[in-house]
Amino acid sequence: MAQFGKGYAKRSTPSYFMTIVGVSLVLLLLGLLGWIVINANKLGENFRENIEVQVYVRKNVSASDSAALVQYITSKPYVKSYEYVTKEMARKQFIGMGNDDFMPVLDQNPLPASVDFRIKSEYANPDSLNKMTADLTQNIAVENVHYNKNLVNNLDEWIRRVSLILLAVAVGISIAVIILIDNTIRLAMFSNRFLIKTMQMVGATRWFIAKPMDMRALVNGAISGLIAIACILGVIFLTEKWLPEMKALRDYTMLSMLFVVIVVLGICISFISTHRSVVKYLKMKLDDLY
């Protein structure tokens, strides 16, 4: 029995090694796609939250009314961050954009004070911004509300199209990943078909034959997932080293969920494919194995 066990180990080790490598590569492909999808969503969220709304204050508004307006705006759930721009600050910004100072020509500063704020990503859509504008313009201290409407409309459409494309690619690659992993494991089990049948012929039960292979499949699936995760982390670190701006898009929660999915997927597919292959060869006649 000891000799049989040694022979089993010698025969199965190479196929298991190639199985781990093959499954790791396929999971790596799926993981990189998941990382791209996460970054795309995060990038879209950052674009949305960079939309700036400018609420211009009427002329001759008292300081108390201006303060009340700021307090009213900051109390709204859609405000992510804000800045109160005084008339003098507006003049400096105007000059900083490369324009000539108008004060030597004009008696007073024509630029209005404003409350500039950035919105949260979930409110960066035309309907929410229209309601927001209608609400703010009713305030007696507000002269006008301005934001880039074309940017909002185009960004929403662009994100929708990119999301649909990435979703279609993700579904297609996920199906391909499952098929490739299944075929890789079935090919590895094909090299052990005579061993499986020999164990059955000497009186081993189905459970006795399948149990060690199923357990090994669970371990191999977990190892493959961990190898794929290590490679993905290497790609992420290298990418962030070349493009430091990518660090701002890092989402630890989504990455953790992605890594869990990779490990679980590797374990589940490895186990199901291995067990199915073992049962298949146990049901086959000896002559059909050749």
Secondary structure, DSSP 8 states (H G I E B T S, - for coil): -HHHHHHHHHHHHHHHHHHHHHHHHHHHHHHHHHHHHHHHHHHHHHHHHT-EEEEEE-TT--HHHHHHHHHHHHTSTTEEEEEEE-HHHHHHHHHHTT----TTTSSS-----EEEEEE-GGG-SHHHHHHHHHHHTTSTTEEEEE--HHHHHHHHHHHHHHHHHHHHHHHHHHHHHHHHHHHHHHHHHHTTHHHHHHHHHTT--HHHHHHHHHHHHHHHHHHHHHHHHHHHHHHHHHHHHH-GGGGGG--HHHHHHHHHHHHHHHHHHHHHHHHHHHHHHHHS-GGGG-
